[in-house]
Amino acid sequence: MGKIMRGRLISEAKKLLIFFVIGIAYLIWVLLTDIRVPCVFHEVTGLLCPACGITRMIVATVKLDFAVAYSYNKLIFLTWPLIVIPLLHTEIRYIKIGERNPGKLSILLWIEIGLLVLFG
């Protein structure tokens, strides 16, 4: 592994670690207090947005209650790989060659965006 690639790997690993630490801290906060960040779209309009229920879905998934998780946000529960696979591919590509272009996998992100718009 070259010095540049190792530098990108360390840099991206630090960012990912920060993201996960914040996520785990928020998850613990929600589990202990049941206080969540409210959905601004829902608060303003009274309507559910395509992302409504994600926090509850993740909490239920962590508790291995997949039926309840599914009920909170069916679309994201079923289609999360359409988001994760291109992002993971892009990260790996960046670490290896320094380029963040998802290439053909970006079609998965566009499919997910289309599904979210339809779902919303």
Protein Blocks (a to p, Z undefined) as FASTA:
>chain_A
ZZklmmmmmmmmmmmmmmmmmmmmmmmmmmmnopacddfklmmnopacfkgoklmmmmmm
mnopaklmmmmommlmmmmmmmmmmmmmmmmmmmmnopabebjmlmmmmmmmmmmmmmZZ
